[in-house]
Amino acid sequence: MTRGEAAVPGMTAGAQAPAPRAAPVLSVRGLTTSFRVDDRWVPVVRNVGFDIAPGETVAIVGESGSGKSVTSLSIMRLLQKETSRIEGSIRLDERELLSLSDEEMRHVRGGDIAMIFQEPMTSLNPIFPIGKQIAEALVVHRRISAAEARAEVTRLLEKVRIPNAAARFDEYPHQFSGGMRQRVMIAMALASRPKLLIADEPTTALDVTIQGQILDLIKSLQDEENMAVLFITHDMGVVAEVSDRTLVMYRGETVETGTTDDIFHRGRHPYTRALLAAVPRLGSMKDRALPQRFPVVDVATGEASPPAEVADTVARAKAPILDVRALTTRFEVREGIFRRRKGAIHAVENVSFSLFEGETLALVGESGCGKSTTGRSLMRLVQPAGGDVVIDGHDVMKLEGARLRTIRRSIQMIFQDPFASLNPRMSVGRAVTEPFIEHGLGTRAQARDKAAALLEKVSLSPDMMRRFPHEFSGGQRQRIAIARALMLDPKIIVADEAVSALDVSIKAQVCNLLLDLQQTLNLAYLFISHDMAVVERVSHRVAVMYLGEIVEIGPRAAVFDNPQHSYTRKLMAAVPVPAPARRRLRRNAAAEEIRSPFRPVGYEPTPRAYREVSAGHFVRID
Amino acid sequence: MSATVDIAPPGPARAPGQIAWIVRRFLRNKAAVAGLIVVGLFVLVAIFAPLLAPYDPIKTNWSEIRHAPSAAHWFGTDELGRDIFSRIIYGARASLMAGVVSVVIAFVVGVPIGIVSGYVGGVFDTVVMRVIDAFLAIPFLIMAIALAAFLGPSLTNAMIAIGISTAPIFARLARGQTLVVKVEEYIEAAYSLGVRPMTLLTRYIFVNAFPPLLVQSTLAIATAIIAEAALAFLGLGQQPPNASWGSMLNTARMALSQAPWMSIYPGVAIFLTVLGFNLLGDGLHDALDPKD
């Protein structure tokens, strides 16, 4: 829709936009970018237009394949010339970027326009100290002496709130955490005092508390420098927090532009409404005891049908299907030629919980908190240092070899990345039937029949069995992985960030699928996730992990409505909420790093005690 | 399952099967197709040698010793009056066979060692790899010559010697690939499904480590042909009176200045075959690597 309208400026009369429209810093008109595919030009971005005023933030939001990143790369002219073609007009302060020479464009990049990327881990050169890398950007664009550069770099590092900036000038990228590296990237981007900052998914790879800090930082810096920001993201929560105006992109076209407030509350395009309906909102589950399906949205009308209620599947009367007692996993750290023990990463420390049939227990926490290692330890994918794990009456820690393989019929795992968890050189049919055949549960014909039935159960067609994984989208692959896990009729499924890598609408569908399977098959889920909003939606109970230990565990409603541990509260406060009213919100969180659970040799774990807040709701006493 | 609506764009348009896709990518690469044509021609020549050769390759003719190329003998004759063109055609059999068979031996010996070593890891891997390193420290040709001399001069023994000398390279490459593939999530997924170790090694690790091994094979064929030539040159490969390109070069060296055609044509045949296999190998590498 509104192909023509989308390009018209002045749709920003909304309450929140900066009222007087100064001359725009960046003005994009009729941007069409095509890629060369098999000797044909295929447009991937069609007729996109927008303006960004000084000090304004415009967000481009869309799912994978919507063309949002290609739009930003087109503005920077970072696409390969031989295989791409950019048409239309991109004006920066009345200068037409598309007609500049390569040499002139080089000065614009990193001079007038700076860019920060998703992966702070790979955007820095590992063999130079970070101070030197920033200084290089300064010397290229500003012609200043080395001593001046050093002083300026220190000032910039302080500006992006890196603690103890002067001392960290000579440190290397590996000595910085992900969040700190993203601060360095921002400092580098600011070095040339750009008029426009393009931020392409700058917080997607970061933990939620770190994401909150980086968003705060970008907002503060924008106020200080009066810089325009183009923010590319898939996360509606982030959009709501940062942007004045928003463009919604879908399959290469702008489906809607407007003030962020209008988009969120008065979205006109059905796709916008469907996208928003699929976003889980933290706090939307108040006063509900059971999980809830996501609403199913009709794309044609944008109307959401109220989600079907789920029945209570938890078999509390029976003995738990999974019982974990004092599980401990440590990874030794050795150094030097003689591989002397230096200490150990206490990845999982004295973790206990139980899981009932038909129940979903969520393990939440940030990277390095040990939630994934817990899941992998109780399946014996890594060898725990101690503790007891009883699955369906079998003590897993005492099993070896063939008997350990047998226990895998009861407990199965779904992995995070559906692009990595399927063998690329094995057909879908073979992949799904394989567990059944490998465990000798029946003939090939029986396996095929069962696989066909399961593929239908996960809303795929049985004819897909002849095809290979690369022919499927991420959501379809995750369904294949689920069907495969179900081939052995497991009682427990460990879902390790199983929906984290999926687009928001697909995420909602896969969550609904998991809930439906729980209804029909009475599955117990150990749902490992960093996404608080999804966890709130799907789980019966929640355990919050920090530095390898459970700090709080209890019924979902109790933990979310009445968080007791300071870390739980911090985690919940950091989640971006898709409500534009919070746009000017600042968390004022200090620039902290997530601590490491590394302990030196001879470290004795502190004995822990838990306090019962309400029935089944325990919090660690610190 | 109620009708969940796919509101995101569907995945990429249905791609053709993997094999068809690889073939298409391969055919688009002109150098690779040229390599395939060259190799294919030599294979056909080897197969149909009796039909193509104008003369008997081992029939001597004392009246036509070291004749220069002419209408009767396109590539001239050698020191026993044999037709060089016919000998090159028959020699393709020995040379191509030496190339292919020795690489098959190297593959069959080296790859399982490398995969098991990489998969098992730990002390076992360390010990195996140090032994492999020791083998690799010996220059390839020296080892092949020593082995061939030990086994006795014949084409079969030359192929075994070349195969065993090449095996450490395959073991090392297979181990490296195994280490890369081993950490992939689908390996852990298969393990957590309770897939048996043998299935894991063959259907998961081997098939995913295969493309670089295949490419290495085509390159090794070229090396093996040259190695057979070198062994034949020393009298350790194809035995007289039968021809291989290497043994032809060996005898031609005595008459380099008087009868240069005796060495030029076998040299050109070796050059073209090696070039063909190299182009083919490069092309396969690019066609099998989707990240290109």
Contacts between the chains, C-beta under 8 A, distances in Angstrom:
chain1	res1	chain2	res2	distance
A	63	B	8	4.8
A	63	B	9	7.3
A	64	B	8	7.4
A	64	B	9	8.0
A	65	B	8	7.5
A	65	B	9	4.6
A	66	B	9	7.4
A	250	B	9	7.7
A	251	B	9	5.2
A	271	B	7	6.7
A	274	B	5	7.7
A	274	B	7	4.8
A	275	B	7	7.3
A	278	B	7	7.5
A	296	B	2	6.4
A	296	B	3	7.3
A	296	B	4	6.2
A	296	B	5	6.4
A	297	B	5	6.6
A	297	B	7	6.8
A	298	B	5	6.6
A	299	B	5	5.6
A	299	B	7	4.8
A	308	B	2	7.1
A	379	B	192	5.8
A	381	B	188	6.3
A	381	B	191	6.8
A	381	B	192	5.8
A	405	B	194	4.2
A	405	B	196	7.6
A	406	B	194	7.5
A	408	B	192	6.5
A	408	B	193	6.3
A	408	B	194	3.5
A	409	B	194	7.1
A	412	B	192	7.1
A	412	B	193	7.1
A	413	B	189	7.1
A	413	B	192	4.6
A	415	B	185	5.3
A	415	B	188	7.4
A	415	B	189	5.6
A	416	B	185	7.8
A	417	B	185	6.0
A	420	B	184	6.3
A	420	B	185	3.9
A	420	B	186	6.4
A	421	B	185	4.6
A	421	B	186	5.4
A	421	B	189	4.6
A	422	B	186	5.6
A	422	B	189	7.5
A	423	B	186	4.6
A	423	B	190	7.1
A	423	B	203	7.5
A	423	B	204	5.7
A	423	B	207	7.7
A	423	B	208	7.1
A	424	B	186	7.6
A	424	B	208	7.1
A	425	B	18	7.6
A	425	B	207	4.6
A	425	B	208	6.0
A	426	B	203	6.7
A	426	B	204	7.8
A	426	B	207	7.6
A	434	B	190	7.8
A	434	B	193	7.3
A	434	B	195	6.7
A	434	B	199	7.7
A	435	B	193	4.5
A	435	B	194	6.7
A	435	B	195	7.2
A	438	B	193	7.3
A	438	B	194	6.5
A	438	B	195	5.0
A	438	B	196	5.7
A	438	B	199	6.2
A	439	B	194	6.0
A	457	B	1	7.1
A	458	B	1	7.6
A	459	B	1	4.9
A	459	B	4	6.5
A	468	B	17	7.5
A	468	B	18	5.5
A	470	B	15	6.7
A	470	B	18	7.6
A	470	B	290	7.9
A	471	B	11	7.3
A	471	B	12	7.9
A	471	B	14	6.0
A	471	B	15	5.2
A	472	B	11	5.7
A	473	B	8	7.7
A	473	B	10	6.1
A	473	B	11	3.0
A	473	B	12	7.9
A	474	B	11	7.6
A	475	B	6	7.6
A	475	B	8	7.3
A	476	B	11	6.6
A	481	B	189	7.4
A	484	B	193	7.2
A	485	B	193	7.5
A	488	B	193	7.5
A	488	B	194	7.6
A	503	B	8	5.0
A	505	B	6	7.7
A	505	B	7	4.5
A	505	B	8	5.0
A	506	B	6	7.8
A	506	B	8	5.6
A	509	B	4	4.5
A	509	B	6	7.6
A	512	B	4	6.3
A	513	B	1	6.9
A	513	B	4	7.6
A	516	B	1	6.0
